[in-house]
């Protein structure tokens, strides 16, 4: 029997995808395709998220207050980022938007490993192996994953920026969900 109380890294990736415009109303199969995961792992993930009260009982809407609290106060402890050697990949952490525009220029580059990437920098292990490709398919997801990395390993000022950026996404999501509820057009 599966234990749904143990959160996994892919749970955060799935929740962040559901915050994006492209990810709001995707079926489990489509979410899996977009994120490079199996449908069964997405289904199990959403069940864990339901048990953790990070999604509603129908597993459709993200509990933004709980997600924000977990990301700000727990993400770095539960899923700390690891750095490695200099590799080729795509920009991550403070080397990518929306964080890079708001921090002082650093000569250090950080990347997620990706063979087709055009950047070189210190490797950061992403939350889930398929993150680089999923991020390249969805700019909003990319930015949310950069925010997540900053919350996982950032210094105080970087974390403040990441919290402000996360709050922008959450406010937009909440506003659009309220519009959908009032207009009954989203489901």
C-alpha positions as CSV (number, residue, x, y, z in Angstrom):
1,X,0.0,0.0,0.0
2,X,1.3,3.4,-0.9
3,X,1.9,5.9,1.8
4,X,0.6,9.3,0.6
5,X,1.9,11.3,3.6
6,X,5.4,11.5,2.2
7,X,5.8,14.5,-0.1
8,X,8.1,14.1,-3.1
9,X,9.9,16.6,-5.2
10,X,7.6,16.0,-8.2
11,X,4.6,17.1,-6.1
12,X,6.0,20.6,-6.0
13,X,6.6,20.6,-9.8
14,X,3.1,19.4,-10.4
15,X,1.6,22.1,-8.1
16,X,3.7,24.8,-9.7
17,X,2.5,23.6,-13.2
18,X,-1.1,23.9,-11.9
19,X,-0.4,27.5,-11.0
20,X,0.4,28.4,-14.6
21,X,-2.1,29.4,-17.2
22,X,-1.2,26.4,-19.4
23,X,-1.5,23.9,-16.4
24,X,-4.7,25.0,-14.7
25,X,-7.2,22.6,-16.2
26,X,-5.0,19.8,-17.6
27,X,-6.0,16.2,-17.2
28,X,-3.7,13.9,-15.4
29,X,-2.5,12.4,-18.7
30,X,-1.8,15.9,-20.2
31,X,-0.1,17.0,-17.0
32,X,2.1,13.9,-17.2
33,X,3.0,14.6,-20.8
34,X,3.8,18.3,-20.1
35,X,6.0,17.4,-17.2
36,X,7.8,14.3,-18.6
37,X,6.2,12.0,-15.9
38,X,4.0,9.0,-15.9
39,X,0.3,9.4,-15.5
40,X,0.4,7.1,-12.4
41,X,3.1,9.2,-10.7
42,X,1.0,12.4,-11.4
43,X,-2.1,10.7,-10.0
44,X,-0.2,9.5,-6.9
45,X,1.3,12.9,-6.5
46,X,-2.1,14.6,-6.5
47,X,-3.3,12.2,-3.9
48,X,-0.3,13.0,-1.7
49,X,-1.1,16.7,-2.3
50,X,-4.7,16.2,-1.3
51,X,-3.7,14.4,1.9
52,X,-1.3,17.3,2.7
53,X,-4.1,19.8,1.9
54,X,-2.1,21.4,-0.9
55,X,-5.0,20.8,-3.4
56,X,-8.8,20.7,-2.9
57,X,-10.6,17.4,-2.4
58,X,-11.2,17.1,-6.2
59,X,-7.5,17.6,-6.8
60,X,-8.2,20.5,-9.2
61,X,-7.4,23.7,-7.4
62,X,-4.2,24.5,-5.6
63,X,-4.5,25.5,-1.9
64,X,-2.3,28.6,-2.5
65,X,-2.0,29.6,1.2
66,X,-0.7,26.2,2.1
67,X,1.6,26.0,-0.9
68,X,3.0,29.5,-0.3
69,X,3.6,28.6,3.4
70,X,5.3,25.3,2.5
71,X,7.5,26.8,-0.2
72,X,8.6,29.8,1.8
73,X,9.2,28.0,5.1
74,X,9.8,24.3,4.3
75,X,11.0,23.8,0.7
76,X,14.7,24.4,1.5
77,X,14.6,22.0,4.4
78,X,12.6,19.2,2.8
79,X,14.1,19.4,-0.7
80,X,17.4,21.3,-0.4
81,X,19.2,22.2,-3.6
82,X,22.5,20.6,-4.3
83,X,25.2,22.2,-6.4
84,X,27.9,20.5,-8.5
85,X,30.6,21.1,-11.0
86,X,30.5,23.4,-14.0
87,X,28.4,21.9,-16.7
88,X,26.3,22.8,-19.8
89,X,22.6,23.4,-19.3
90,X,19.9,26.1,-19.0
91,X,20.1,29.0,-16.6
92,X,18.6,28.4,-13.1
93,X,18.4,30.0,-9.7
94,X,19.7,33.6,-9.8
95,X,20.9,33.2,-13.4
96,X,17.3,33.1,-14.8
97,X,14.2,35.3,-14.8
98,X,12.5,36.6,-12.7
99,X,15.3,36.6,-10.1
100,X,18.3,37.6,-12.2
101,X,16.9,41.0,-13.1
102,X,16.6,41.9,-9.4
103,X,19.9,40.7,-7.9
104,X,23.3,42.3,-8.2
105,X,25.2,40.9,-11.2
106,X,27.2,37.9,-10.2
107,X,29.9,36.4,-12.3
108,X,28.7,33.0,-11.2
109,X,26.3,31.2,-13.5
110,X,24.0,28.4,-12.3
111,X,22.3,25.9,-14.6
112,X,20.2,22.7,-14.7
113,X,21.9,20.0,-16.7
114,X,20.6,19.9,-20.2
115,X,22.6,18.6,-23.1
116,X,21.1,21.0,-25.6
117,X,21.5,24.0,-23.3
118,X,23.6,27.0,-24.4
119,X,24.8,28.1,-21.0
120,X,27.7,26.9,-18.8
121,X,27.6,27.2,-15.1
122,X,27.6,25.5,-11.7
123,X,25.1,22.7,-11.7
124,X,22.0,22.8,-9.5
125,X,20.1,19.7,-9.1
126,X,16.5,20.5,-10.2
127,X,13.5,19.4,-8.1
128,X,12.8,16.6,-10.7
129,X,14.9,15.2,-13.6
130,X,12.5,16.4,-16.3
131,X,12.4,20.0,-15.0
132,X,14.7,21.5,-17.7
133,X,12.6,20.2,-20.6
134,X,9.3,21.0,-18.9
135,X,10.5,24.5,-18.1
136,X,11.5,25.1,-21.7
137,X,7.9,24.2,-22.8
138,X,6.3,26.7,-20.4
139,X,7.8,30.0,-19.5
140,X,5.6,30.5,-16.5
141,X,6.6,27.1,-15.1
142,X,10.3,28.0,-15.8
143,X,10.0,31.1,-13.7
144,X,8.2,29.3,-10.9
145,X,10.9,26.7,-10.8
146,X,13.5,29.4,-10.6
147,X,11.6,30.9,-7.7
148,X,11.5,27.5,-6.1
149,X,15.3,27.1,-6.5
150,X,15.8,30.5,-5.0
151,X,13.7,29.5,-2.0
152,X,15.7,26.2,-1.7
153,X,19.1,27.8,-1.7
154,X,19.0,31.6,-1.8
155,X,20.5,34.1,0.5
156,X,18.2,36.3,2.5
157,X,17.8,39.1,-0.1
158,X,17.3,36.6,-2.9
159,X,14.7,34.7,-0.9
160,X,12.8,38.0,-0.3
161,X,12.7,38.6,-4.1
162,X,11.6,35.0,-4.6
163,X,8.8,35.4,-2.1
164,X,7.5,38.6,-3.7
165,X,7.6,36.9,-7.2
166,X,5.8,33.8,-5.9
167,X,3.1,36.0,-4.3
168,X,2.5,37.6,-7.7
169,X,1.8,34.2,-9.3
170,X,-0.4,33.2,-6.4
171,X,-2.4,36.4,-6.5
172,X,-2.9,36.1,-10.2
173,X,-4.0,32.4,-9.8
174,X,-6.4,33.3,-7.0
175,X,-7.9,36.2,-9.0
176,X,-8.4,34.1,-12.1
177,X,-9.9,31.2,-10.1
178,X,-12.4,33.7,-8.6
179,X,-13.3,34.9,-12.0
180,X,-13.8,31.4,-13.2
181,X,-16.0,30.6,-10.2
182,X,-18.1,33.7,-10.7
183,X,-18.5,33.2,-14.4
184,X,-18.6,29.4,-14.3
185,X,-16.5,29.2,-17.4
186,X,-13.4,27.3,-16.3
187,X,-14.6,23.8,-15.7
